[in-house]
Amino acid sequence: MAISATEYETLRAWSAKFIERVLPLPAGLPPESHPIVVLDGMALEAPARARQGLGMMIGDFIEDTSHLPASQVKQIDAEFSTAGLPTLSDMRLRFMRQIKRIVKRDSISKEEEYYLIRNAVEGVADDEQPQLWQMLADYEVRSVSKM
């Protein structure tokens, strides 16, 4: 998921709330290993890389919540909306729009798109999977040949 510099702080806050509310971290995790702490450290050194990492993290979150019942998504949406953050439903829609653009183009052009498709491939309809797997394979071949 591509993240612009202007939306970074909002989506960083979204991710922090997501971790707190939806996907709690394991007990005993050292504070310096918290994903938001790691992201903040990365942002100081390489802001573009931090935006890329945040996009991948959000893609993972979207995939991790694909099994949630509608009632739970509705509850999460209400909490995020009250906090002034995008809802989980909003983020899922954004995620799917980006996937549709890549599928329509029938080609993965960068690493961010690769991970976006990789996160989505197992959650799409069976008849859509072959195209996505082929796109992933094609990208991997192109990436290896660049080395």
Secondary structure as GFF3:
##gff-version 3
##sequence-region A 1 147
A	DSSP	alpha_helix	8	21	.	.	.	ID=ss1
A	DSSP	three_ten_helix	31	33	.	.	.	ID=ss2
A	DSSP	alpha_helix	35	45	.	.	.	ID=ss3
A	DSSP	alpha_helix	47	64	.	.	.	ID=ss4
A	DSSP	alpha_helix	70	82	.	.	.	ID=ss5
A	DSSP	alpha_helix	88	105	.	.	.	ID=ss6
A	DSSP	alpha_helix	111	120	.	.	.	ID=ss7
A	DSSP	three_ten_helix	121	123	.	.	.	ID=ss8
A	DSSP	alpha_helix	129	146	.	.	.	ID=ss9
###
